[in-house]
Amino acid sequence: MSHMIRKQIYLEAAQEALLKQRAQERGMSEAALIRQCLESLDQPTLPLDQQAWEDERTFLQHRLHTVPSHDGHQKRTWTREELYAERGTGLSR
C-alpha cells in the first residue's frame, strides 16, 4: 500500500449515514470507500444519448395506453409476436 495522507472532511448527517451504510454493505472501511469513489471519477463515462431516451419514453408512453389496467377494463391490442416483430427481432422459443 502506498503512503497515506490523512484528511479531515465535513459531511452532512445524511451523507455520513449513507457512507456508513455503503461501507458496511461492501465490507470495507469508510476511508476505502471514499478512495474508491475518488478513483471512479477518473473513469470515463458513456455519453448520454438523449435521442435514445426520448425514443424509449415515446415507446413506453405508447405501450402504457395499450397494456391492460389492473382492473382489467383496458384490453391490450398487441401480441407478443407483434411486439418482437416491431422491434425487428425474431421471437425464438
For each residue, the residues with C-beta under 8 A, 3 or more apart:
1: 4
2:
3:
4: 1
5:
6:
7:
8:
9:
10:
11: 15 16 19
12: 15 16
13: 16 17
14: 17 18
15: 11 12 18 19
16: 11 12 13 19 20
17: 13 14 20 21
18: 14 15 21 22
19: 11 15 16 22 23 30 33 34
20: 16 17 23 24 30
21: 17 18 24 25
22: 18 19 25 26 33
23: 19 20 26 28 29 30 32 33
24: 20 21 27
25: 21 22
26: 22 23 33
27: 24
28: 23 32 33 36
29: 23 32 33
30: 19 20 23 33 34
31: 34 35
32: 23 28 29 35 36
33: 19 22 23 26 28 29 30 36 37
34: 19 30 31 37 38
35: 31 32 38 39
36: 28 32 33 39 40
37: 33 34 40 41
38: 34 35 41
39: 35 36 42 43
40: 36 37 43
41: 37 38
42: 39
43: 39 40
44:
45:
46:
47:
48: 53
49: 52 53
50: 53 54
51: 54 55
52: 49 55 56
53: 48 49 50 56 57
54: 50 51 57 58
55: 51 52 58 59
56: 52 53 59 60
57: 53 54 60 61
58: 54 55 61 62
59: 55 56 62 63
60: 56 57 63 64
61: 57 58 64 65
62: 58 59 65 66
63: 59 60 66 67
64: 60 61 67
65: 61 62
66: 62 63 74 76 77 78
67: 63 64 74 76
68: 72 73 74 75 76
69: 72 73 74
70:
71:
72: 68 69
73: 68 69
74: 66 67 68 69
75: 68
76: 66 67 68
77: 66
78: 66 82 83
79: 82 83
80: 83 84 91
81: 84 85 91
82: 78 79 85 86
83: 78 79 80 86 87
84: 80 81 87 89 90 91
85: 81 82 88 91
86: 82 83
87: 83 84
88: 85
89: 84
90: 84
91: 80 81 84 85
92:
93:
